[in-house]
Amino acid sequence: MLYNIAHSLLRDVENVNAFGLFSLIVFFAFFVGVLFWAFQLKKNYLNHMSDLPLDGGEICKSSTDKIQSEEL
């Protein structure tokens, strides 16, 4: 399916070589990888990271230990 879409997009472009197709494949692979990584993040980790700017720049050892123990 993805091959058909890429083929139809690149069919009308002149002088498209293997480098153009390779860069398109790398782009989509990176994009899918980032989406997969983002959906695998834990809710506790995201909450902790979102609260960091409000902590005044100080790293609280107890909250770091709490998150690490919750991940296990």
mmCIF file of the N, C-alpha and C atoms, coordinates in Angstrom:
data_MODEL
# 
_entry.id   MODEL 
# 
loop_
_atom_site.group_PDB 
_atom_site.id 
_atom_site.type_symbol 
_atom_site.label_atom_id 
_atom_site.label_alt_id 
_atom_site.label_comp_id 
_atom_site.label_asym_id 
_atom_site.label_entity_id 
_atom_site.label_seq_id 
_atom_site.pdbx_PDB_ins_code 
_atom_site.Cartn_x 
_atom_site.Cartn_y 
_atom_site.Cartn_z 
_atom_site.occupancy 
_atom_site.B_iso_or_equiv 
_atom_site.pdbx_formal_charge 
_atom_site.auth_seq_id 
_atom_site.auth_comp_id 
_atom_site.auth_asym_id 
_atom_site.auth_atom_id 
_atom_site.pdbx_PDB_model_num 
ATOM 1   N N  . MET A 1 1  ? 0.813  -1.179 0.000   1.00 0.00 ? 1  MET A N  1 
ATOM 2   C CA . MET A 1 1  ? 0.000  0.000  0.000   1.00 0.00 ? 1  MET A CA 1 
ATOM 3   C C  . MET A 1 1  ? 0.864  1.254  0.000   1.00 0.00 ? 1  MET A C  1 
ATOM 4   N N  . LEU A 1 2  ? 1.823  1.328  0.916   1.00 0.00 ? 2  LEU A N  1 
ATOM 5   C CA . LEU A 1 2  ? 2.707  2.487  0.970   1.00 0.00 ? 2  LEU A CA 1 
ATOM 6   C C  . LEU A 1 2  ? 3.543  2.578  -0.290  1.00 0.00 ? 2  LEU A C  1 
ATOM 7   N N  . TYR A 1 3  ? 3.927  1.419  -0.818  1.00 0.00 ? 3  TYR A N  1 
ATOM 8   C CA . TYR A 1 3  ? 4.701  1.418  -2.065  1.00 0.00 ? 3  TYR A CA 1 
ATOM 9   C C  . TYR A 1 3  ? 3.883  2.012  -3.206  1.00 0.00 ? 3  TYR A C  1 
ATOM 10  N N  . ASN A 1 4  ? 2.605  1.661  -3.279  1.00 0.00 ? 4  ASN A N  1 
ATOM 11  C CA . ASN A 1 4  ? 1.738  2.189  -4.338  1.00 0.00 ? 4  ASN A CA 1 
ATOM 12  C C  . ASN A 1 4  ? 1.579  3.703  -4.231  1.00 0.00 ? 4  ASN A C  1 
ATOM 13  N N  . ILE A 1 5  ? 1.443  4.201  -3.001  1.00 0.00 ? 5  ILE A N  1 
ATOM 14  C CA . ILE A 1 5  ? 1.314  5.642  -2.800  1.00 0.00 ? 5  ILE A CA 1 
ATOM 15  C C  . ILE A 1 5  ? 2.597  6.347  -3.212  1.00 0.00 ? 5  ILE A C  1 
ATOM 16  N N  . ALA A 1 6  ? 3.740  5.828  -2.763  1.00 0.00 ? 6  ALA A N  1 
ATOM 17  C CA . ALA A 1 6  ? 5.026  6.435  -3.110  1.00 0.00 ? 6  ALA A CA 1 
ATOM 18  C C  . ALA A 1 6  ? 5.263  6.345  -4.615  1.00 0.00 ? 6  ALA A C  1 
ATOM 19  N N  . HIS A 1 7  ? 4.910  5.237  -5.197  1.00 0.00 ? 7  HIS A N  1 
ATOM 20  C CA . HIS A 1 7  ? 5.110  5.064  -6.638  1.00 0.00 ? 7  HIS A CA 1 
ATOM 21  C C  . HIS A 1 7  ? 4.253  6.052  -7.435  1.00 0.00 ? 7  HIS A C  1 
ATOM 22  N N  . SER A 1 8  ? 3.018  6.231  -7.021  1.00 0.00 ? 8  SER A N  1 
ATOM 23  C CA . SER A 1 8  ? 2.145  7.165  -7.743  1.00 0.00 ? 8  SER A CA 1 
ATOM 24  C C  . SER A 1 8  ? 2.600  8.610  -7.560  1.00 0.00 ? 8  SER A C  1 
ATOM 25  N N  . LEU A 1 9  ? 3.151  8.940  -6.389  1.00 0.00 ? 9  LEU A N  1 
ATOM 26  C CA . LEU A 1 9  ? 3.649  10.291 -6.170  1.00 0.00 ? 9  LEU A CA 1 
ATOM 27  C C  . LEU A 1 9  ? 4.908  10.567 -6.973  1.00 0.00 ? 9  LEU A C  1 
ATOM 28  N N  . LEU A 1 10 ? 5.765  9.587  -7.049  1.00 0.00 ? 10 LEU A N  1 
ATOM 29  C CA . LEU A 1 10 ? 7.059  9.777  -7.698  1.00 0.00 ? 10 LEU A CA 1 
ATOM 30  C C  . LEU A 1 10 ? 7.043  9.435  -9.182  1.00 0.00 ? 10 LEU A C  1 
ATOM 31  N N  . ARG A 1 11 ? 5.945  8.905  -9.677  1.00 0.00 ? 11 ARG A N  1 
ATOM 32  C CA . ARG A 1 11 ? 5.852  8.481  -11.060 1.00 0.00 ? 11 ARG A CA 1 
ATOM 33  C C  . ARG A 1 11 ? 6.013  9.656  -12.029 1.00 0.00 ? 11 ARG A C  1 
ATOM 34  N N  . ASP A 1 12 ? 5.416  10.784 -11.683 1.00 0.00 ? 12 ASP A N  1 
ATOM 35  C CA . ASP A 1 12 ? 5.419  11.924 -12.585 1.00 0.00 ? 12 ASP A CA 1 
ATOM 36  C C  . ASP A 1 12 ? 6.623  12.845 -12.406 1.00 0.00 ? 12 ASP A C  1 
ATOM 37  N N  . VAL A 1 13 ? 7.433  12.597 -11.393 1.00 0.00 ? 13 VAL A N  1 
ATOM 38  C CA . VAL A 1 13 ? 8.586  13.450 -11.147 1.00 0.00 ? 13 VAL A CA 1 
ATOM 39  C C  . VAL A 1 13 ? 9.755  12.946 -11.980 1.00 0.00 ? 13 VAL A C  1 
ATOM 40  N N  . GLU A 1 14 ? 10.392 13.867 -12.689 1.00 0.00 ? 14 GLU A N  1 
ATOM 41  C CA . GLU A 1 14 ? 11.522 13.483 -13.532 1.00 0.00 ? 14 GLU A CA 1 
ATOM 42  C C  . GLU A 1 14 ? 12.792 13.359 -12.690 1.00 0.00 ? 14 GLU A C  1 
ATOM 43  N N  . ASN A 1 15 ? 13.682 12.488 -13.100 1.00 0.00 ? 15 ASN A N  1 
ATOM 44  C CA . ASN A 1 15 ? 15.003 12.294 -12.503 1.00 0.00 ? 15 ASN A CA 1 
ATOM 45  C C  . ASN A 1 15 ? 14.959 11.898 -11.026 1.00 0.00 ? 15 ASN A C  1 
ATOM 46  N N  . VAL A 1 16 ? 13.960 11.133 -10.629 1.00 0.00 ? 16 VAL A N  1 
ATOM 47  C CA . VAL A 1 16 ? 13.924 10.619 -9.266  1.00 0.00 ? 16 VAL A CA 1 
ATOM 48  C C  . VAL A 1 16 ? 14.737 9.334  -9.257  1.00 0.00 ? 16 VAL A C  1 
ATOM 49  N N  . ASN A 1 17 ? 15.744 9.327  -8.432  1.00 0.00 ? 17 ASN A N  1 
ATOM 50  C CA . ASN A 1 17 ? 16.590 8.139  -8.356  1.00 0.00 ? 17 ASN A CA 1 
ATOM 51  C C  . ASN A 1 17 ? 16.380 7.442  -7.024  1.00 0.00 ? 17 ASN A C  1 
ATOM 52  N N  . ALA A 1 18 ? 17.242 6.521  -6.720  1.00 0.00 ? 18 ALA A N  1 
ATOM 53  C CA . ALA A 1 18 ? 17.122 5.739  -5.488  1.00 0.00 ? 18 ALA A CA 1 
ATOM 54  C C  . ALA A 1 18 ? 17.292 6.609  -4.255  1.00 0.00 ? 18 ALA A C  1 
ATOM 55  N N  . PHE A 1 19 ? 18.069 7.681  -4.353  1.00 0.00 ? 19 PHE A N  1 
ATOM 56  C CA . PHE A 1 19 ? 18.264 8.558  -3.195  1.00 0.00 ? 19 PHE A CA 1 
ATOM 57  C C  . PHE A 1 19 ? 16.960 9.228  -2.770  1.00 0.00 ? 19 PHE A C  1 
ATOM 58  N N  . GLY A 1 20 ? 16.145 9.658  -3.718  1.00 0.00 ? 20 GLY A N  1 
ATOM 59  C CA . GLY A 1 20 ? 14.864 10.269 -3.392  1.00 0.00 ? 20 GLY A CA 1 
ATOM 60  C C  . GLY A 1 20 ? 13.926 9.302  -2.706  1.00 0.00 ? 20 GLY A C  1 
ATOM 61  N N  . LEU A 1 21 ? 13.875 8.082  -3.199  1.00 0.00 ? 21 LEU A N  1 
ATOM 62  C CA . LEU A 1 21 ? 13.029 7.068  -2.584  1.00 0.00 ? 21 LEU A CA 1 
ATOM 63  C C  . LEU A 1 21 ? 13.552 6.680  -1.208  1.00 0.00 ? 21 LEU A C  1 
ATOM 64  N N  . PHE A 1 22 ? 14.867 6.586  -1.082  1.00 0.00 ? 22 PHE A N  1 
ATOM 65  C CA . PHE A 1 22 ? 15.473 6.256  0.213   1.00 0.00 ? 22 PHE A CA 1 
ATOM 66  C C  . PHE A 1 22 ? 15.159 7.342  1.243   1.00 0.00 ? 22 PHE A C  1 
ATOM 67  N N  . SER A 1 23 ? 15.260 8.604  0.867   1.00 0.00 ? 23 SER A N  1 
ATOM 68  C CA . SER A 1 23 ? 14.987 9.684  1.821   1.00 0.00 ? 23 SER A CA 1 
ATOM 69  C C  . SER A 1 23 ? 13.519 9.696  2.224   1.00 0.00 ? 23 SER A C  1 
ATOM 70  N N  . LEU A 1 24 ? 12.619 9.366  1.317   1.00 0.00 ? 24 LEU A N  1 
ATOM 71  C CA . LEU A 1 24 ? 11.202 9.276  1.640   1.00 0.00 ? 24 LEU A CA 1 
ATOM 72  C C  . LEU A 1 24 ? 10.940 8.152  2.637   1.00 0.00 ? 24 LEU A C  1 
ATOM 73  N N  . ILE A 1 25 ? 11.578 7.019  2.428   1.00 0.00 ? 25 ILE A N  1 
ATOM 74  C CA . ILE A 1 25 ? 11.413 5.880  3.336   1.00 0.00 ? 25 ILE A CA 1 
ATOM 75  C C  . ILE A 1 25 ? 11.982 6.201  4.710   1.00 0.00 ? 25 ILE A C  1 
ATOM 76  N N  . VAL A 1 26 ? 13.136 6.855  4.771   1.00 0.00 ? 26 VAL A N  1 
ATOM 77  C CA . VAL A 1 26 ? 13.740 7.227  6.055   1.00 0.00 ? 26 VAL A CA 1 
ATOM 78  C C  . VAL A 1 26 ? 12.841 8.212  6.802   1.00 0.00 ? 26 VAL A C  1 
ATOM 79  N N  . PHE A 1 27 ? 12.272 9.175  6.094   1.00 0.00 ? 27 PHE A N  1 
ATOM 80  C CA . PHE A 1 27 ? 11.371 10.134 6.725   1.00 0.00 ? 27 PHE A CA 1 
ATOM 81  C C  . PHE A 1 27 ? 10.178 9.433  7.357   1.00 0.00 ? 27 PHE A C  1 
ATOM 82  N N  . PHE A 1 28 ? 9.506  8.565  6.609   1.00 0.00 ? 28 PHE A N  1 
ATOM 83  C CA . PHE A 1 28 ? 8.347  7.871  7.152   1.00 0.00 ? 28 PHE A CA 1 
ATOM 84  C C  . PHE A 1 28 ? 8.726  6.928  8.293   1.00 0.00 ? 28 PHE A C  1 
ATOM 85  N N  . ALA A 1 29 ? 9.871  6.270  8.199   1.00 0.00 ? 29 ALA A N  1 
ATOM 86  C CA . ALA A 1 29 ? 10.314 5.386  9.278   1.00 0.00 ? 29 ALA A CA 1 
ATOM 87  C C  . ALA A 1 29 ? 10.580 6.181  10.548  1.00 0.00 ? 29 ALA A C  1 
ATOM 88  N N  . PHE A 1 30 ? 11.228 7.328  10.427  1.00 0.00 ? 30 PHE A N  1 
ATOM 89  C CA . PHE A 1 30 ? 11.496 8.170  11.592  1.00 0.00 ? 30 PHE A CA 1 
ATOM 90  C C  . PHE A 1 30 ? 10.187 8.672  12.194  1.00 0.00 ? 30 PHE A C  1 
ATOM 91  N N  . PHE A 1 31 ? 9.265  9.119  11.364  1.00 0.00 ? 31 PHE A N  1 
ATOM 92  C CA . PHE A 1 31 ? 7.981  9.629  11.833  1.00 0.00 ? 31 PHE A CA 1 
ATOM 93  C C  . PHE A 1 31 ? 7.201  8.548  12.578  1.00 0.00 ? 31 PHE A C  1 
ATOM 94  N N  . VAL A 1 32 ? 7.144  7.353  12.030  1.00 0.00 ? 32 VAL A N  1 
ATOM 95  C CA . VAL A 1 32 ? 6.442  6.244  12.685  1.00 0.00 ? 32 VAL A CA 1 
ATOM 96  C C  . VAL A 1 32 ? 7.153  5.866  13.981  1.00 0.00 ? 32 VAL A C  1 
ATOM 97  N N  . GLY A 1 33 ? 8.479  5.897  13.987  1.00 0.00 ? 33 GLY A N  1 
ATOM 98  C CA . GLY A 1 33 ? 9.235  5.591  15.203  1.00 0.00 ? 33 GLY A CA 1 
ATOM 99  C C  . GLY A 1 33 ? 8.964  6.585  16.312  1.00 0.00 ? 33 GLY A C  1 
ATOM 100 N N  . VAL A 1 34 ? 8.900  7.859  15.984  1.00 0.00 ? 34 VAL A N  1 
ATOM 101 C CA . VAL A 1 34 ? 8.610  8.882  16.995  1.00 0.00 ? 34 VAL A CA 1 
ATOM 102 C C  . VAL A 1 34 ? 7.190  8.726  17.518  1.00 0.00 ? 34 VAL A C  1 
ATOM 103 N N  . LEU A 1 35 ? 6.249  8.418  16.661  1.00 0.00 ? 35 LEU A N  1 
ATOM 104 C CA . LEU A 1 35 ? 4.878  8.186  17.122  1.00 0.00 ? 35 LEU A CA 1 
ATOM 105 C C  . LEU A 1 35 ? 4.809  6.981  18.058  1.00 0.00 ? 35 LEU A C  1 
ATOM 106 N N  . PHE A 1 36 ? 5.500  5.911  17.700  1.00 0.00 ? 36 PHE A N  1 
ATOM 107 C CA . PHE A 1 36 ? 5.524  4.719  18.550  1.00 0.00 ? 36 PHE A CA 1 
ATOM 108 C C  . PHE A 1 36 ? 6.135  5.039  19.906  1.00 0.00 ? 36 PHE A C  1 
ATOM 109 N N  . TRP A 1 37 ? 7.244  5.788  19.920  1.00 0.00 ? 37 TRP A N  1 
ATOM 110 C CA . TRP A 1 37 ? 7.913  6.167  21.170  1.00 0.00 ? 37 TRP A CA 1 
ATOM 111 C C  . TRP A 1 37 ? 6.994  7.028  22.032  1.00 0.00 ? 37 TRP A C  1 
ATOM 112 N N  . ALA A 1 38 ? 6.281  7.976  21.412  1.00 0.00 ? 38 ALA A N  1 
ATOM 113 C CA . ALA A 1 38 ? 5.415  8.875  22.159  1.00 0.00 ? 38 ALA A CA 1 
ATOM 114 C C  . ALA A 1 38 ? 4.257  8.124  22.813  1.00 0.00 ? 38 ALA A C  1 
ATOM 115 N N  . PHE A 1 39 ? 3.717  7.130  22.126  1.00 0.00 ? 39 PHE A N  1 
ATOM 116 C CA . PHE A 1 39 ? 2.612  6.377  22.704  1.00 0.00 ? 39 PHE A CA 1 
ATOM 117 C C  . PHE A 1 39 ? 3.070  5.394  23.780  1.00 0.00 ? 39 PHE A C  1 
ATOM 118 N N  . GLN A 1 40 ? 4.361  5.095  23.847  1.00 0.00 ? 40 GLN A N  1 
ATOM 119 C CA . GLN A 1 40 ? 4.885  4.174  24.849  1.00 0.00 ? 40 GLN A CA 1 
ATOM 120 C C  . GLN A 1 40 ? 5.256  4.864  26.159  1.00 0.00 ? 40 GLN A C  1 
ATOM 121 N N  . LEU A 1 41 ? 5.240  6.197  26.198  1.00 0.00 ? 41 LEU A N  1 
ATOM 122 C CA . LEU A 1 41 ? 5.616  6.922  27.407  1.00 0.00 ? 41 LEU A CA 1 
ATOM 123 C C  . LEU A 1 41 ? 4.595  6.678  28.514  1.00 0.00 ? 41 LEU A C  1 
ATOM 124 N N  . LYS A 1 42 ? 5.095  6.601  29.734  1.00 0.00 ? 42 LYS A N  1 
ATOM 125 C CA . LYS A 1 42 ? 4.234  6.387  30.894  1.00 0.00 ? 42 LYS A CA 1 
ATOM 126 C C  . LYS A 1 42 ? 3.591  7.703  31.324  1.00 0.00 ? 42 LYS A C  1 
ATOM 127 N N  . LYS A 1 43 ? 2.380  7.623  31.830  1.00 0.00 ? 43 LYS A N  1 
ATOM 128 C CA . LYS A 1 43 ? 1.642  8.805  32.282  1.00 0.00 ? 43 LYS A CA 1 
ATOM 129 C C  . LYS A 1 43 ? 2.365  9.481  33.450  1.00 0.00 ? 43 LYS A C  1 
ATOM 130 N N  . ASN A 1 44 ? 2.933  8.701  34.366  1.00 0.00 ? 44 ASN A N  1 
ATOM 131 C CA . ASN A 1 44 ? 3.644  9.283  35.510  1.00 0.00 ? 44 ASN A CA 1 
ATOM 132 C C  . ASN A 1 44 ? 4.858  10.072 35.053  1.00 0.00 ? 44 ASN A C  1 
ATOM 133 N N  . TYR A 1 45 ? 5.570  9.550  34.069  1.00 0.00 ? 45 TYR A N  1 
ATOM 134 C CA . TYR A 1 45 ? 6.749  10.242 33.548  1.00 0.00 ? 45 TYR A CA 1 
ATOM 135 C C  . TYR A 1 45 ? 6.353  11.567 32.899  1.00 0.00 ? 45 TYR A C  1 
ATOM 136 N N  . LEU A 1 46 ? 5.271  11.566 32.124  1.00 0.00 ? 46 LEU A N  1 
ATOM 137 C CA . LEU A 1 46 ? 4.810  12.796 31.477  1.00 0.00 ? 46 LEU A CA 1 
ATOM 138 C C  . LEU A 1 46 ? 4.359  13.836 32.494  1.00 0.00 ? 46 LEU A C  1 
ATOM 139 N N  . ASN A 1 47 ? 3.675  13.393 33.550  1.00 0.00 ? 47 ASN A N  1 
ATOM 140 C CA . ASN A 1 47 ? 3.256  14.326 34.594  1.00 0.00 ? 47 ASN A CA 1 
ATOM 141 C C  . ASN A 1 47 ? 4.460  14.924 35.308  1.00 0.00 ? 47 ASN A C  1 
ATOM 142 N N  . HIS A 1 48 ? 5.447  14.097 35.590  1.00 0.00 ? 48 HIS A N  1 
ATOM 143 C CA . HIS A 1 48 ? 6.659  14.578 36.254  1.00 0.00 ? 48 HIS A CA 1 
ATOM 144 C C  . HIS A 1 48 ? 7.380  15.598 35.378  1.00 0.00 ? 48 HIS A C  1 
ATOM 145 N N  . MET A 1 49 ? 7.527  15.311 34.098  1.00 0.00 ? 49 MET A N  1 
ATOM 146 C CA . MET A 1 49 ? 8.215  16.227 33.196  1.00 0.00 ? 49 MET A CA 1 
ATOM 147 C C  . MET A 1 49 ? 7.432  17.529 33.016  1.00 0.00 ? 49 MET A C  1 
ATOM 148 N N  . SER A 1 50 ? 6.119  17.470 33.036  1.00 0.00 ? 50 SER A N  1 
ATOM 149 C CA . SER A 1 50 ? 5.330  18.693 32.885  1.00 0.00 ? 50 SER A CA 1 
ATOM 150 C C  . SER A 1 50 ? 5.393  19.559 34.140  1.00 0.00 ? 50 SER A C  1 
ATOM 151 N N  . ASP A 1 51 ? 5.659  18.964 35.302  1.00 0.00 ? 51 ASP A N  1 
ATOM 152 C CA . ASP A 1 51 ? 5.761  19.725 36.547  1.00 0.00 ? 51 ASP A CA 1 
ATOM 153 C C  . ASP A 1 51 ? 7.145  20.328 36.765  1.00 0.00 ? 51 ASP A C  1 
ATOM 154 N N  . LEU A 1 52 ? 8.151  19.913 36.021  1.00 0.00 ? 52 LEU A N  1 
ATOM 155 C CA . LEU A 1 52 ? 9.503  20.405 36.237  1.00 0.00 ? 52 LEU A CA 1 
ATOM 156 C C  . LEU A 1 52 ? 9.643  21.922 36.104  1.00 0.00 ? 52 LEU A C  1 
ATOM 157 N N  . PRO A 1 53 ? 9.044  22.580 35.127  1.00 0.00 ? 53 PRO A N  1 
ATOM 158 C CA . PRO A 1 53 ? 9.204  24.036 35.054  1.00 0.00 ? 53 PRO A CA 1 
ATOM 159 C C  . PRO A 1 53 ? 8.620  24.768 36.261  1.00 0.00 ? 53 PRO A C  1 
ATOM 160 N N  . LEU A 1 54 ? 7.687  24.160 36.952  1.00 0.00 ? 54 LEU A N  1 
ATOM 161 C CA . LEU A 1 54 ? 7.058  24.799 38.109  1.00 0.00 ? 54 LEU A CA 1 
ATOM 162 C C  . LEU A 1 54 ? 7.819  24.557 39.404  1.00 0.00 ? 54 LEU A C  1 
ATOM 163 N N  . ASP A 1 55 ? 8.838  23.676 39.369  1.00 0.00 ? 55 ASP A N  1 
ATOM 164 C CA . ASP A 1 55 ? 9.602  23.350 40.569  1.00 0.00 ? 55 ASP A CA 1 
ATOM 165 C C  . ASP A 1 55 ? 10.660 24.395 40.899  1.00 0.00 ? 55 ASP A C  1 
ATOM 166 N N  . GLY A 1 56 ? 10.846 25.374 40.065  1.00 0.00 ? 56 GLY A N  1 
ATOM 167 C CA . GLY A 1 56 ? 11.849 26.397 40.321  1.00 0.00 ? 56 GLY A CA 1 
ATOM 168 C C  . GLY A 1 56 ? 13.250 25.969 39.938  1.00 0.00 ? 56 GLY A C  1 
ATOM 169 N N  . GLY A 1 57 ? 13.380 24.928 39.152  1.00 0.00 ? 57 GLY A N  1 
ATOM 170 C CA . GLY A 1 57 ? 14.683 24.479 38.692  1.00 0.00 ? 57 GLY A CA 1 
ATOM 171 C C  . GLY A 1 57 ? 15.387 23.531 39.636  1.00 0.00 ? 57 GLY A C  1 
ATOM 172 N N  . GLU A 1 58 ? 14.813 23.271 40.782  1.00 0.00 ? 58 GLU A N  1 
ATOM 173 C CA . GLU A 1 58 ? 15.434 22.356 41.736  1.00 0.00 ? 58 GLU A CA 1 
ATOM 174 C C  . GLU A 1 58 ? 14.952 20.939 41.466  1.00 0.00 ? 58 GLU A C  1 
ATOM 175 N N  . ILE A 1 59 ? 15.891 20.021 41.508  1.00 0.00 ? 59 ILE A N  1 
ATOM 176 C CA . ILE A 1 59 ? 15.543 18.616 41.303  1.00 0.00 ? 59 ILE A CA 1 
ATOM 177 C C  . ILE A 1 59 ? 15.260 18.007 42.664  1.00 0.00 ? 59 ILE A C  1 
ATOM 178 N N  . CYS A 1 60 ? 14.092 17.513 42.829  1.00 0.00 ? 60 CYS A N  1 
ATOM 179 C CA . CYS A 1 60 ? 13.691 16.900 44.087  1.00 0.00 ? 60 CYS A CA 1 
ATOM 180 C C  . CYS A 1 60 ? 14.048 15.424 44.040  1.00 0.00 ? 60 CYS A C  1 
ATOM 181 N N  . LYS A 1 61 ? 14.932 15.012 44.916  1.00 0.00 ? 61 LYS A N  1 
ATOM 182 C CA . LYS A 1 61 ? 15.408 13.624 44.919  1.00 0.00 ? 61 LYS A CA 1 
ATOM 183 C C  . LYS A 1 61 ? 14.268 12.653 45.203  1.00 0.00 ? 61 LYS A C  1 
ATOM 184 N N  . SER A 1 62 ? 13.342 13.028 46.093  1.00 0.00 ? 62 SER A N  1 
ATOM 185 C CA . SER A 1 62 ? 12.268 12.106 46.451  1.00 0.00 ? 62 SER A CA 1 
ATOM 186 C C  . SER A 1 62 ? 11.313 11.878 45.279  1.00 0.00 ? 62 SER A C  1 
ATOM 187 N N  . SER A 1 63 ? 11.028 12.924 44.484  1.00 0.00 ? 63 SER A N  1 
ATOM 188 C CA . SER A 1 63 ? 10.127 12.731 43.353  1.00 0.00 ? 63 SER A CA 1 
ATOM 189 C C  . SER A 1 63 ? 10.782 11.899 42.261  1.00 0.00 ? 63 SER A C  1 
ATOM 190 N N  . THR A 1 64 ? 12.117 12.043 42.087  1.00 0.00 ? 64 THR A N  1 
ATOM 191 C CA . THR A 1 64 ? 12.837 11.228 41.112  1.00 0.00 ? 64 THR A CA 1 
ATOM 192 C C  . THR A 1 64 ? 12.819 9.767  41.532  1.00 0.00 ? 64 THR A C  1 
ATOM 193 N N  . ASP A 1 65 ? 13.054 9.515  42.812  1.00 0.00 ? 65 ASP A N  1 
ATOM 194 C CA . ASP A 1 65 ? 13.007 8.143  43.309  1.00 0.00 ? 65 ASP A CA 1 
ATOM 195 C C  . ASP A 1 65 ? 11.601 7.560  43.193  1.00 0.00 ? 65 ASP A C  1 
ATOM 196 N N  . LYS A 1 66 ? 10.599 8.389  43.427  1.00 0.00 ? 66 LYS A N  1 
ATOM 197 C CA . LYS A 1 66 ? 9.218  7.932  43.339  1.00 0.00 ? 66 LYS A CA 1 
ATOM 198 C C  . LYS A 1 66 ? 8.877  7.484  41.916  1.00 0.00 ? 66 LYS A C  1 
ATOM 199 N N  . ILE A 1 67 ? 9.303  8.260  40.942  1.00 0.00 ? 67 ILE A N  1 
ATOM 200 C CA . ILE A 1 67 ? 9.008  7.910  39.544  1.00 0.00 ? 67 ILE A CA 1 
ATOM 201 C C  . ILE A 1 67 ? 9.754  6.660  39.139  1.00 0.00 ? 67 ILE A C  1 
ATOM 202 N N  . GLN A 1 68 ? 11.009 6.529  39.558  1.00 0.00 ? 68 GLN A N  1 
ATOM 203 C CA . GLN A 1 68 ? 11.775 5.335  39.199  1.00 0.00 ? 68 GLN A CA 1 
ATOM 204 C C  . GLN A 1 68 ? 11.167 4.096  39.833  1.00 0.00 ? 68 GLN A C  1 
ATOM 205 N N  . SER A 1 69 ? 10.661 4.205  41.062  1.00 0.00 ? 69 SER A N  1 
ATOM 206 C CA . SER A 1 69 ? 10.047 3.039  41.696  1.00 0.00 ? 69 SER A CA 1 
ATOM 207 C C  . SER A 1 69 ? 8.707  2.692  41.038  1.00 0.00 ? 69 SER A C  1 
ATOM 208 N N  . GLU A 1 70 ? 7.970  3.695  40.526  1.00 0.00 ? 70 GLU A N  1 
ATOM 209 C CA . GLU A 1 70 ? 6.707  3.435  39.866  1.00 0.00 ? 70 GLU A CA 1 
ATOM 210 C C  . GLU A 1 70 ? 6.897  2.802  38.510  1.00 0.00 ? 70 GLU A C  1 
ATOM 211 N N  . GLU A 1 71 ? 8.038  3.084  37.842  1.00 0.00 ? 71 GLU A N  1 
ATOM 212 C CA . GLU A 1 71 ? 8.308  2.496  36.533  1.00 0.00 ? 71 GLU A CA 1 
ATOM 213 C C  . GLU A 1 71 ? 8.619  1.012  36.643  1.00 0.00 ? 71 GLU A C  1 
ATOM 214 N N  . LEU A 1 72 ? 9.160  0.596  37.770  1.00 0.00 ? 72 LEU A N  1 
ATOM 215 C CA . LEU A 1 72 ? 9.497  -0.816 37.945  1.00 0.00 ? 72 LEU A CA 1 
ATOM 216 C C  . LEU A 1 72 ? 8.238  -1.572 38.172  1.00 0.00 ? 72 LEU A C  1 
# 
